[in-house]
Structures are given as C-alpha cells and as structure tokens.
Amino acid sequence: MENLIMALQIFLKYGNPDYPTHCEHDELIVMIEPSLVSHDDTETLSSLGFLPNISDHVFHSYRYGSA
C-alpha cells in the first residue's frame, strides 16, 4: 500500500483530475500525461509499478490492477 500511495503523491504533482483512474482487467490506469512527468519521476514511478503509455497519454500498472 505504501508504494501505491507514494506513486499517487508523485502523480498529484502533475495534475488533480476529477476522474484520476480507470480500471480494466488486471490493469490500473492513471490519467496523467506522461510527457508532463519529469524523467526522474518517471523512473521512480516505473520502480513503483507504473509505466508510461505514450500513445494513450496515461500511466498504467499491472501490479495494482489485479486482485
């Protein structure tokens, strides 16, 4: 849980959308534009399980999207 909260705090630096997440089968999607996120934060987010999806303009995680 701690890593998820840490990732969400990083995402908050780049926006506070009304609908920040979307879930699909085994995937949690965070509606933050990857091009806005610094290189260092992108690396940290990657280590926390969130990868940028440049073509869809979001970050996604298979670590937190599955029960």
BELGI-V507511 format. One record per backbone hydrogen bond with DSSP energy under -1.0 kcal/mol. NH is the residue of the N-H (numbers start at 1). CO is the residue of the C=O. Records with the same first field share a line. If there is no record, write none. Layout:
NH->CO  CO
This chain:
5->1
6->2
7->3
8->4
9->5
10->6
11->7
12->8
13->10
14->11
15->12
22->29
24->27
27->24
28->61
29->22
30->59
31->20
32->30
36->33
37->34
42->38
43->39
44->40
45->41
46->42
47->43
48->44
49->46
50->45
51->60
53->58
57->53
58->53
59->30
60->51
61->28
